[in-house]
């Protein structure tokens, strides 16, 4: 299951910070965090979730959920909403609204509009609401500029501040390549989770390292509250975490 990794990252609480960013280094895969968080949010009574599929389509998250012990189909259309950009483009081709400039709107502006519409129609009926963006870097592949992606994230952060108990979780792959964008997006929130390679290279018992940074807002100031490192291993049906040095590996 995913309990241990959620506990390590501080993502097991019913009430999460307003904006959380996951930085995924090149040659590592942090998608398991999205699946783990998705399962945790769906299990909370009367908590709404919106999954925005940019890197993987909805079926991927259904399959991952079944391996982790939850069925997304039970919640879809009820407490789970999905914006499946990937499947829309695959099904509609060049006619997809995500590949055309509708009414002069950019891709990121259309996406913010759809997210806002989903939040406005579902938020009032829920005790809490979580928006999951599975990979911001796909927006670059679809032609969005760094400025547009940054504005997209600022709009989402503003949305989280407008509503109590609304959380936005973003992930950016190749964060070492898009370092400036990654750092700017991370500064919008209270929690940053970095998914990193091992310095010692590939190791059978460990897939990589998680660096969890959490800040505490105090008036006009923000000071670092915690900084923690754990190792992780993604298995077929669970995710295990280890303390650095616990299994004799240099991180």
N, C-alpha and C positions, 0 to 999 in steps of 0.2 A: 504494500500500500504506500501512500504518500505522506503519512502522518509525520514521520521523522524529519523529512526535508522541510515541511511546512513549519514545524516547530523550530528548526534551526534558523529559518529565514524570518520568523516572527509573523508568518502569514496565516496562522491557525485561528486567529481571533475573529469573532463575529464582526467587530467594527475595525476596519482597516484604515490606514492613513489615506488622505485624499488623492495622492498621486504617487505611484510606485513605478520605478523604471528598472528594467532588466537589461544589462549590457552583456552581449554575447560576443566573446572574442572569436577571431577566425579559427576555423578547424575544430570548433567544439559546437555541440548542439544543446541549446538551453530550452528547447521546445517542451521538454518534460515538465518544466515549471508552470507553463501555461495550462497543461493538462491537469497537473496537481491542484493548482488554484481553482480551476474550473470545477473539478469534482468537489472540492471543499465548499465552494460557494453554493453549488446546487443542493448540497445536503442541509443547508441552513433553512429553517422554516420561513417561508414568505420573503425570501431574499431574491431579488431579480438580478439576472446576469445577461449581458449582451456580449456575444463573441463576434469579433470582426476578423474574418479569415482572409489574410493576405498571403501568407506563406503556404499554409495547408488548407485544403477544403474541409468542409464540415465532416465528411465521412472519416477523415483521418482522426478527428477528435472523438468521434463516436467509437472507432476501433481502439484508440488509446484508453478511453474511458472504460470500455469493457474489460480491458486488461487490468485496469486499476480498481475495478470493482464498482463502477457506476454506469448507468445507461442514460445517455443524453437525450435519447428519443422520448423518454418518459416526461422530460421537462420542457422539450421544445414546444414553443407556442403557448406555454404556460408561464413558468418563471424564467425560461431561457429564450432569448431572441438571438437570431443569427443574421449577420450581414456577410454573405459568402461571395466576396468579390471574385475569388479565384474561379469558382464554379460558374458564376455569371459570365465571365469572360470566355471560359471554355465552351459554354453552351451557346452564347450569342455571337461569339467572334468579334469582328470589328464593329458590329452593331451595338455592342455592349455600351451602356452609358458611361462605364468607367474608362472607355477608350475614346470617347467623343467629348467635345467641349459643349456641354449642354448649357444654353443660355449664357455663354461666356464664362461659366464657372470652371475652375481648375478641378483636377481630380481630388485634391485634398479638401477643397471647399464643398464638393458634392458629398464627400465622406463625412465631414463634420455635420452637414445638414441632415444626412440620414441618421447619424448617431443621435443628434439632438431630437429628431422626430421620435425615435424609439424611446429615448429617456423620458420625453414629455408625455408620451402615451402610457408608459408603464411605471414610472417612478412613484407616483402618488399612491399606488396600491401596494407598495412594498416597504418593508421595514428598512431595507438597505438595497443598494444597487451597485453593481460592479460592471465596468466596461473593460474588456480584454482586447488589446490590439496585438496580434500575434507576431508581427514583424514589420517594423517601420521601414527597413531597408528596401523592401519590395516596392515602396513608393518611388524610390530613386530609379528602379528598373522600369517603372511605368512612366517615367519622364518628369517626375516632380523634382523641383530644385531643392537645395538645402534650406533656403529661406522658406519655401512653402511647407516643408516638413516641420521646420521649427515653429512656424505659425500654427500649423495643425496641432502640434503638441501644446502650444500656449492656449489655444482655444479649448482643448480638452481639459487642461489644468484650470482654466477659468470656469468651465462647466462644473468641475468638482467643487470649486469654491462657492458656486451659486447654491448648491444643494447639500444639506446635511446628510451624512451617511451615504454619499456617492463616492465611489473609488474608481480611478482610472489606472489601469496597469498596462504599460507599454513595454515592448521588447525590440531591441535593435541588434541585428546580427552584424558581424564584421565591425564591431565597435572600435577596434584598433585602426581600421581604415577610415571610418567616419568619426574620428576622435572628437573633433570640435562639436559636431552635431550631438554626439553622444553625451558629452559633458554638459552642453547647454540644456539638453532635455532632462538630464539627471538633476540639474539644479532647480527644476520646477517642482520637485517632489521632496518627500520626507524620507523615503527609503530607496536605496540603490543596491541592486544585487548584480555583481559581476560574475559571469560564468567564464572561467579562465582555464587555459591549458596547464598541465603540470610542467614545471621547469625541467624535470628530469626526463621528460618525454612520455611515451606510451607505457602504461602499466596495466596488466591484466585485471587487477583487483579494483582499480580506480579509473574513472573516466575523466575527472577534472576537479577543479576547485571552485568553491563559491566564496566570494568575499561580500559580506553583508554590511552595509553602512547605513546607519539610521541617525537622523538629525532631529533635534528638538527645537521647535520654534519658541522663541521667547521675545515677544514684542517685535521690534524691528531687527532683532538679531537671530541668527541661527547658529547653534553650536553642536558639534558632533557629540552624540550621546553614546553610541556603541559602534564597534568595528570588530567583526568576527569572521574567522575563516573556518570552513569545513571542507572536507573532501566528499565526493559523491560517486556513487556507482548506480547506473540505470540498468536494472534487470528487466526481464520480460513483464513481470507483474508487480514490481515494486521499485522504489528508489531508496537506497541505503546511504547514510551519511556516516562519516568517521571524523574524529578529531585529528588534526595534523600530527603525524608521528605515531598514530595509534597502530598502524600496520607496517611501520618501518619504511615509509616512502618519503623522499624529500620533495617539498612543495615549493 
